[in-house]
Amino acid sequence: MTRLASEKTAAADAATRTTAGICIDSLGHAFPTKDGGAMLALDNVSFEVPNGQFLAVVGASGCGKTTILNMAAGLIRPVSGSVKVGGEEVVKPLRDTGYMFARDGLLPWRSALKNVEVGLEHRGVPKEQRRTRALHMLDVVGLSGFGDSYPAQLSQGMRQRVAIARTLAINPGTLLMDEPFAALDAQTKIALQGEFLKIWEKDRKTVMFVTHDLAEAVSMADRVLVLTSRPGRIHADITIDLPRPRDPGEIRFDKHYLHLLDGVWQSLKEAEARAG
């Protein structure tokens, strides 16, 4: 490679690092009320999620966590400010963004395999290619052999695994996750957290993860953002400097984990007290 070509490649890589990830700038949003007024949900929220970082967002119900996710997904437009994903301002859903909800949202009339293929179908991937990809993703989430099973034949944990496979099948650069494990029992929840981290740690996609579970946030994320009660504002931005790879079940006995968890909890209480 020539020196000029090398310099161009380095410049391109630098530009990618600069524009990648999620950028929330001076975000404000309000929802209409029954009396014709407006309820301020978010007030001047700004933060960035560097490419490859796992960010967890916590805060009281109604503080705007899911609203931020919906804006990053292009499902709603902010009243003020902007949202960029991968350097592109979000004005509609982006093909390179995956969104995973608290409920699996599987189509009951489709098998597990066909559910995983949904996003690939919408992208026009040929039949054999999407089948191969879907079978691979079911294997990745530990459901090899369940491709012909329908949602009603699967446990809640298994359905959530199918939902993870469906989201990852399109190979999104950015993952938006809204309490994806909230509906699971404690044992299944920790198991799926671990399975998801194993998958994530292979390619470190950019993740914005909303949760009410502080233990989940600290055990999984690189960083935790604490929002105040409505209107949501950033109260604290806490680095989670726990080593990777992590086992969410095992890490909870670590003294530093407990120290970080207490710090997030105290920050959340402080945010609530100030709001009150």
VENJO-V20388 format. One line per field, one symbol per residue. phi: phi as a letter, one per 20 degrees, with the letter a starting at -180 (. if undefined). burial: b if it has 16 or more other C-alpha atoms within 10 Angstrom, else e. A space follows every 50 residues. Layout:
phi: ???
burial: ???
This chain:
phi: .fffffffffffffffffefndcdclfcbcdfdfenebdfecclecacdg gneddddcqfgneogfffgfffenecdffbnbcccmndfecbgefeddcc dfefmfefedfgfffffgffffemfggfffffffffffffencfndgefe gfedfffffffffffffefelffcddcdlfdfeefgffgfffgfffffff ffclffcdcebeeffffffdeeacdddffgffcfebcdfdeefcfcdgff ffdfffgfffffffffffffffffff
burial: eeeeeeeeeeeeeeeeeebbbbbbbbbbbbeeeeeeeeebbbbbbbebbb bbbbbbbbbbeebbbbbbbbbbbbebbbeebbbbbbbebbbebbeebbbb bbbbebeeebbbbbbbbbbbeeeeeeeeebbebbbbbbebbebeebbeeb beeeebbbbbbbbbbbbbbbbbbbbbbbbbbbebeeeebbebbbbbbbeb eeebbbbbbbbbebbbbbbbbbbbbbbbbbbbbbbbbbebebeeebbbee bbeeeebbebbeebeebbeebbeeee
